[in-house]
Every structure is written in structure tokens, then in C-alpha cells.
Amino acid sequence: MLASPSLKNGASVLRRSSLVIERRASLTGRRPSMVDKIKQLKKEEELRRSSIASSNSGFEEDSDDGLSSDVEEYDSDDPQDWFLEDGDEDADESDDEGPMFTILEKAGLIKRMREFVDSIAPQLDLTHPDAALMLQHFMWSEEKLLRLYFDKPEFYQREAGLIPATLPTKKDASSSSSSSSNVTCVVCFETVPIAQTFSMNCGHQHYCKGCWQDYLTESTKEDGSQIINVKCMYPKCTVKLNQDHFKTLAQAKDFERYMYFLMKNYVESDIHMTYCPGGACGRAVRFQGTGKPTDVVECHCGMRFCFNCGQEKHNPVRCEDLHSWQAKNRDDNESMKLIQATTKPCYHCGMPTERTKGCNHMSCRKEQGGCGGEWCWMCRGDWRSHGSHTGGFYSCNKYE
């Protein structure tokens, strides 16, 4: 016997009603209570009875109208029925937020740093290079700089290396007032035109530009990242060279090295940025959120690394566990302790040997660098001395 159309429509409505309630319950995280279940059962029973009655009485047209009103209830624009719509609103919202990480090219990184310094320099009434030295002293923290600087500006200028800690001596002052067109360099003792010398606001002179260039080249090789703190050549002078000084005096490759370490200092002072550890990459990755995540990021150069520690990707291992493991690997003493605790030396050649299973009969394996000799794990003696008098070929009673 074929089911009537009204019965089919009623059954579909019942199924959809159940699905809707279950779906709402799963989304809200609340299981339907016993009262909800009883109400649902009563509703389903009423719908079933009305469907049977309409099919028996032959009023299919009226029953269809009634069922269509029930269907319309679930096809309405009820905001709680959003899950019935096509698409995913959460996905759309996440797409609008944009990427959490931004990769900064070298040019973009330089521009970002310069714009930051330019915004600070007018507030401190300093030039761009001197403002960069001041920010470097305060670890590029704008909040800390503006909070402390104006209380003791001269003190912090001395601390940052903008002005000398002590005034120049009378000898230096008299030499600076010399009107001679030629002077003697105090480093190489060559007589050079005064235009070929250079001195900073500390008043120490005369140093020829050739000696300055050699001094900065050697400092770049020896000091590494500390080149951004290079000082005047005069002994114990605390005045630092800024970007303009370095650009004027150093070779192009040394100035490029100086700018690299200056940008590196700028990036490492910001918890939301980190340099790509890939060799000769020069890009930086910036996190758009708060805190410092442990996500694995991929640079344009193809390097995948942990944003938190800068090491090669190591998830799901924590950064702390990775550093602890690396420290143990670098410590030879720990390795020797492990070898001594788990191995015994071969009787014939002394090769450390580990017994993973089996009896006391050990064979020093040639394919792993051993000698091929046979010895006893228990007494560490030659295996040929073992036999029935030692308790059998595969046992040793030497210590019993």
C-alpha cells in the first residue's frame, strides 16, 4: 500500500523539527530537558494524528495547507535558524580580520624604523640620527622614553652617548681653534688638510678620515652587533657615532653592516616582531595580535620557524623543552654520563657497548666500528675463558 502525500509531508516535517531542535541544542551546548522532549513528542503525535485524519477523510487539499504552514515556520527568518543558511558567518568574519602575521621586506622595515624615529625626533628637539641613538638607549620604547627623558634630558643624553660625560680639556680646545689649513693626525701622524679630518661634538681631534675608516672597519669585524655602540677614537670618550657619522666615514659595506645590526636591534626590542633566521634573508615577521605566540610561520624565503624562540619549527615540543634538550646535547659531560651508565667497554678494544637484549655473551660488531671480539657482559672477561666451570657457556657465576 502506497503512503499518501500528506503522510510523507508530515513525516518530513517531523524529521526536520527533530533536526532543528537537535542542531540548536548542539550549538548552544545545552542538552534538551525532559520537558522539552515531552513537548516534542506531543507535537509529533498531534502532527501524526492530523496527517492520518486528513488522509482518511480525503481532504488532502486542506491538510496540505496545514502542513505548508508548519513548513513555513521553519523556513522563516528566525535568527536562531542561522545554521540553516548556506555559508559560514564565522569564516567570513575571520577572513575580514586579515592575516595575523605580516612579513616585512628589508625596504619596508627600514621605512618603518625611519618613520618611527621621525615621529620622536621633533618631540625631543633632536636630529634624526641622535633621536635614533636615544631610542636605542631606551630599547625603542616610546612610552618609557617620553616618560623619563624630560625630567633629566642632559643626563639621558650623556647616558645615550650624545654628549660627552666630561668637557674637553684645554689642550683639545686650543687645538680645535687652530687656524692652520694643515694638521697632523694624532693616529697616523700624517700631515693632512683640516678638511680631511673629522671630529664629533666631544671636541676630540684631529683624526683623519682614513684612520676613521680603518677604525670602523676593524670595529665592524671585531664587535659584530655591538658596532651600533661604537664610540669616539679618543680613549675613554663616551660619545657614540650615529648613522650620519657612520655613513660619512665608513666604507659602503661597513655602513650596510651597521644598518643591519641597527634594524636587528630595533626588531628584537619589539615582542611583536622577529627576524627570519634564514641566512641572508633580511626579512622580519610581525604579529598583529597581543603577546608573543608560539605559532610556526613561513617566510617568503621558505624558512619555517617558531615565532616565539626563532628556532626551526619544533611543534608540538615546547620552546623550553627544546632549549633544555639542546643544552644537554651541547654538554659533553652529560653524554659521557649516559654512555657510562648504559654501556660497558669491550674486553678486547674498549669500544663502549650497550646490551639491549639477550644473554651475557657479547660480540663487538665490526660493522659498527668494533673489533669482532667476544666477551662476557657480567665479568667483562674474555668469552673463551668461559665454559662449564663458569656455569655454562651462556651464564657466568664468577661473582656468585
Residue pairs with C-beta under 8 A, 6 or more apart in sequence:
4 55
4 60
5 60
5 64
6 51
6 54
6 55
6 60
6 63
6 64
6 67
7 51
7 52
7 55
9 51
9 64
9 67
9 71
10 47
10 48
10 50
10 51
10 67
11 51
13 47
13 67
13 70
13 71
13 74
14 44
14 47
14 48
16 71
16 74
17 40
17 43
17 44
17 74
18 40
18 44
20 74
20 81
20 84
21 32
21 36
21 40
22 32
23 83
24 80
25 31
25 32
27 83
32 40
47 70
50 63
50 66
51 63
51 67
54 60
54 62
54 63
54 66
55 63
74 81
74 84
82 89
98 288
99 288
100 287
100 288
100 289
100 293
100 295
101 285
101 286
101 287
101 288
101 295
101 297
101 307
102 285
102 286
102 288
103 283
103 284
103 285
103 286
103 299
103 300
104 112
104 273
104 283
104 284
104 285
104 286
105 282
105 283
106 282
106 283
109 263
109 267
109 283
109 284
110 259
110 263
113 262
113 263
113 266
114 128
116 135
116 140
116 142
117 128
117 131
117 132
117 135
118 128
120 131
120 134
120 135
120 142
120 145
121 127
121 128
121 130
121 131
123 146
124 131
124 134
124 145
124 149
124 153
126 134
126 162
127 244
128 243
129 242
129 243
129 244
129 245
130 162
130 242
132 242
132 243
132 262
133 160
133 161
133 162
133 240
133 242
134 145
134 149
134 156
134 157
134 160
134 162
135 142
135 145
136 160
136 228
136 262
136 265
137 156
137 159
137 160
137 161
138 144
138 145
138 148
138 149
139 269
140 265
140 266
140 269
140 270
141 269
148 156
149 156
154 163
157 163
158 164
158 165
158 238
160 240
161 229
161 231
161 238
161 239
161 240
162 239
162 240
163 201
163 202
163 239
164 201
164 202
164 203
164 237
164 238
164 239
165 238
167 203
168 176
168 202
168 203
168 204
172 203
172 204
172 205
173 203
175 205
175 206
176 199
176 203
176 205
178 194
180 194
181 193
181 194
182 191
182 192
182 193
182 194
183 191
183 192
183 193
183 194
183 197
183 205
183 206
184 190
184 191
184 192
184 206
185 191
185 192
185 197
185 206
185 207
185 208
185 210
185 211
186 205
186 206
186 207
187 207
187 208
187 211
187 233
188 208
188 210
188 211
190 208
192 208
194 206
196 208
196 209
196 210
197 205
197 206
197 207
197 208
197 209
198 207
198 208
198 209
198 212
198 245
198 248
198 249
199 205
199 206
199 207
200 232
200 239
200 241
200 245
201 239
202 232
202 234
202 237
202 239
204 232
204 233
204 234
204 237
207 233
209 249
211 233
212 233
212 249
212 250
213 249
213 250
213 251
215 233
216 227
216 230
216 241
216 246
216 249
216 250
216 251
216 254
217 250
217 251
217 254
219 227
219 230
220 227
220 250
220 254
220 257
220 258
223 229
223 230
224 261
225 261
225 264
225 265
227 257
227 258
227 261
228 258
228 261
228 262
228 265
229 240
230 240
230 241
230 246
231 237
231 238
231 239
231 240
231 241
232 238
232 239
232 240
232 241
241 249
243 258
243 259
243 262
246 254
246 255
246 258
247 255
250 258
260 282
263 284
264 275
267 273
267 274
267 275
267 284
268 274
268 275
271 291
271 292
272 286
272 287
272 288
272 292
273 284
273 285
273 286
273 287
274 284
274 285
274 307
274 310
275 281
275 283
275 284
275 285
275 310
276 282
276 283
276 284
276 285
276 299
276 301
276 303
276 305
277 303
277 305
277 310
277 311
277 312
278 299
278 301
278 302
278 303
281 299
281 301
281 303
283 299
283 300
283 301
285 297
285 299
285 307
287 293
287 307
292 307
292 308
293 307
293 308
294 306
294 307
294 308
294 315
294 318
294 319
295 306
295 307
296 304
296 305
296 306
296 307
296 313
296 315
297 304
297 305
297 307
298 304
299 305
304 312
304 313
305 311
305 312
305 313
306 312
306 313
306 314
306 315
306 319
308 319
309 319
309 322
309 323
311 319
311 322
314 322
328 334
329 335
339 352
342 354
343 352
343 353
343 354
344 352
344 353
344 355
344 377
344 380
345 351
345 352
345 353
345 380
346 352
346 353
346 362
346 364
346 370
346 371
346 373
346 375
347 373
347 375
347 376
347 380
347 381
347 382
348 364
348 371
348 373
348 375
348 382
349 364
349 370
349 371
349 373
351 364
351 369
351 370
351 371
353 362
353 364
353 370
355 362
355 377
359 377
359 394
359 395
360 376
360 377
360 378
360 394
360 395
360 396
361 374
361 376
361 377
361 383
361 393
361 394
362 374
362 375
362 376
362 377
362 383
363 372
363 373
363 374
364 370
364 371
364 372
364 373
364 374
364 375
365 372
366 372
373 382
374 382
374 383
374 384
375 381
375 382
375 383
376 382
376 383
376 386
376 396
376 398
378 396
378 398
378 399
379 396
379 398
379 399
381 398
386 393
386 396
387 393
390 396
390 397
390 398
391 397
391 400
